[in-house]
Amino acid sequence: MGCACNQRKKKFEVVLDGGKVVFEHPIKSTADTVARRYPGSTVREQAPATVTARTPTAKTI
């Protein structure tokens, strides 16, 4: 049986009309259940985090 690790890396957010995130969870059905408690809210998948590498700045003498 395969590992389910990759499925838990996603996160779903419950977002109010004004754009405020009120709940985050890795399981979509749980986020849908919480969204029913907030009229007008939506569930969206959280954008993946981007990693940016910083290059050191050159020092001038």
C-alpha positions as CSV (number, residue, x, y, z in Angstrom):
1,M,0.0,0.0,0.0
2,G,1.3,3.4,-0.9
3,C,1.9,6.3,1.4
4,A,-0.7,9.1,1.6
5,C,1.9,11.8,2.6
6,N,1.4,13.9,-0.5
7,Q,-2.3,14.2,0.1
8,R,-1.7,16.0,3.4
9,K,0.6,18.7,1.9
10,K,-2.4,20.6,0.4
11,K,-4.4,23.0,2.6
12,F,-7.8,24.3,2.1
13,E,-8.9,27.7,3.4
14,V,-12.4,29.0,4.4
15,V,-12.5,32.6,3.2
16,L,-15.1,35.2,4.1
17,D,-16.5,37.7,1.6
18,G,-14.0,40.4,2.6
19,G,-11.0,38.0,1.9
20,K,-10.3,37.1,5.6
21,V,-9.2,33.5,6.1
22,V,-11.0,32.1,9.1
23,F,-10.0,28.4,8.9
24,E,-7.3,26.2,7.3
25,H,-7.3,22.4,7.1
26,P,-5.7,19.7,5.0
27,I,-9.0,17.8,4.4
28,K,-11.4,19.5,1.9
29,S,-14.5,17.9,3.4
30,T,-13.7,19.4,6.8
31,A,-13.2,22.8,5.3
32,D,-16.5,22.5,3.4
33,T,-18.3,21.7,6.7
34,V,-16.8,24.7,8.5
35,A,-17.7,26.9,5.5
36,R,-21.4,26.1,6.0
37,R,-21.2,27.9,9.3
38,Y,-20.2,31.2,7.6
39,P,-22.8,32.5,5.2
40,G,-21.2,33.7,1.9
41,S,-17.9,32.0,2.6
42,T,-15.9,30.0,0.0
43,V,-13.4,27.2,0.2
44,R,-10.2,27.5,-1.8
45,E,-7.0,25.6,-2.0
46,Q,-4.1,27.4,-0.4
47,A,-1.4,28.5,-2.8
48,P,1.8,26.5,-2.4
49,A,4.6,28.3,-0.6
50,T,7.3,29.5,-2.9
51,V,10.9,29.3,-1.7
52,T,13.2,32.0,-3.0
53,A,16.9,31.7,-2.6
54,R,18.7,34.8,-1.5
55,T,22.1,35.4,-3.0
56,P,24.6,37.2,-0.9
57,T,25.4,40.8,-2.0
58,A,28.9,41.5,-3.1
59,K,30.8,43.7,-0.7
60,T,32.8,46.5,-2.3
61,I,36.0,47.7,-0.7
